[in-house]
Amino acid sequence: MNQGMDEPGALQRLLFGSPFCERTDGFDPATAQLDGIIDALVEFLRLEHGSECPGFRQAEREIADVRAMPCDIDAAIFAKRALLLFGLWRDPAFGDRFKATDSALLADLRTRILPIAAPPFLNNLGQTPDSFVRLCAVIRTQWEGIEFKFART
């Protein structure tokens, strides 16, 4: 079953995959939808910053490299999911498209998960997308509802 991006659980499937019972020959149908949401992210950035902005043009080139990766290679899937998580963290307005379908997950990502997981990913220059996605998944599934206390410096 291939759910659309406007159906309940769409963000959950995009970020963490479809249930195993919905996969055929080991292929997750949600991975094919990652390119569509990446295209939506590029369009969002274009509208937000303008297509003549040098920063947008650089981001567009980098995102195009990730988007060009095939959806049947694990490393590419992690890179695309990390890009989506990064977009949700840096541009909260982009994530608003998921409020109707995944409001609880979106709120959890914004307030609890991404403030912990995204800064180390960025400090590492985005070199470990698999670790970033896995960390977000572990925090979401294994430590659900746990409030993290941050040390003040």
C-alpha positions in Angstrom: 0.0 0.0 0.0 1.4 3.3 -1.0 0.1 6.1 1.1 0.1 9.7 0.0 1.8 12.6 1.8 -1.5 14.0 2.9 -2.7 10.8 4.7 -2.4 10.1 8.4 1.1 8.8 9.3 2.7 10.2 6.2 5.6 11.9 8.0 6.1 8.8 10.2 6.5 6.7 7.0 8.7 9.1 5.2 11.1 9.4 8.2 11.1 5.9 9.6 9.6 3.7 6.9 6.5 1.7 6.3 5.5 -1.3 8.4 7.2 -4.5 7.3 3.8 -6.0 6.3 3.4 -3.3 3.7 6.7 -4.0 2.0 7.1 -6.1 -1.1 10.3 -8.0 -1.7 11.9 -5.9 1.1 11.2 -2.6 -0.7 9.6 0.1 1.4 7.0 2.0 -0.7 7.5 5.2 1.4 11.0 5.6 0.1 9.7 6.4 -3.4 7.8 9.4 -1.9 11.0 10.9 -0.5 11.8 12.5 -3.8 8.5 14.3 -3.9 8.9 15.8 -0.5 12.5 16.8 -1.3 11.1 18.6 -4.4 8.5 20.4 -2.1 11.4 21.5 0.2 13.3 23.0 -2.7 10.2 24.8 -3.9 9.6 26.1 -0.3 13.1 27.4 -0.1 12.8 29.0 -3.5 9.7 30.9 -2.4 11.2 31.8 1.0 14.6 33.1 -0.3 14.1 33.7 -4.0 15.8 31.9 -6.8 18.5 34.5 -7.3 19.8 34.2 -3.8 23.3 32.7 -3.8 22.5 30.7 -0.6 19.4 29.2 -2.3 21.3 28.3 -5.4 24.0 26.5 -3.3 21.3 24.7 -1.3 19.5 23.7 -4.5 22.7 22.1 -5.9 23.4 20.2 -2.7 19.8 19.0 -2.4 19.8 18.0 -6.1 22.8 15.7 -5.4 20.9 14.0 -2.6 17.7 13.8 -4.7 19.5 12.1 -7.5 20.5 9.2 -5.3 18.5 6.0 -6.0 15.8 5.0 -3.6 16.9 1.4 -3.3 20.2 2.0 -1.6 20.2 2.3 2.2 22.8 5.1 2.3 20.7 7.1 -0.1 17.5 6.6 1.9 19.2 7.7 5.0 20.6 10.8 3.3 17.1 11.7 2.0 15.5 11.2 5.4 18.2 13.2 7.1 17.6 16.0 4.6 13.9 16.0 5.5 14.7 16.0 9.2 17.1 18.9 8.7 14.5 20.8 6.7 11.9 20.3 9.4 14.4 21.6 12.0 15.7 24.6 10.2 12.4 25.7 8.5 9.5 25.0 10.9 7.1 26.5 8.3 8.0 23.7 5.9 6.8 21.2 8.5 3.5 22.8 8.8 2.3 20.7 5.9 2.3 17.7 8.2 0.2 19.3 11.0 -3.0 17.7 9.9 -1.6 14.3 9.4 1.2 13.9 12.0 0.7 16.7 14.5 2.0 14.7 17.5 5.1 13.5 15.7 5.8 17.0 14.3 5.5 18.5 17.8 7.7 15.9 19.3 10.3 16.5 16.6 10.2 20.2 17.1 10.3 20.3 20.8 12.2 17.3 22.0 13.9 15.3 19.3 15.5 17.7 16.8 16.9 20.1 19.5 19.0 17.1 20.7 19.8 15.3 17.5 20.3 18.0 14.9 23.1 20.1 16.4 25.6 17.2 16.5 24.6 16.3 13.0 25.3 19.8 11.9 28.6 20.0 13.8 29.6 16.8 11.9 28.9 18.7 8.6 26.1 16.3 7.9 28.5 13.4 7.4 26.5 10.8 9.3 22.9 10.9 8.0 22.3 7.3 9.1 23.3 8.0 12.7 21.1 11.2 12.7 18.0 9.3 11.4 18.6 6.4 13.7 19.0 8.6 16.7 15.8 10.4 15.9 14.0 7.1 15.6 15.4 5.8 18.9 14.4 8.9 20.8 10.9 8.7 19.3 10.3 5.1 19.8 12.4 4.1 22.8 12.2 7.3 24.9 8.8 8.5 24.0 7.5 11.0 26.4 10.8 11.4 28.2 11.7 15.0 28.8 15.4 15.7 28.5 17.1 18.1 30.8 19.8 20.3 29.3 22.8 21.5 31.3 23.1 25.3 31.3 26.5 26.6 30.4 
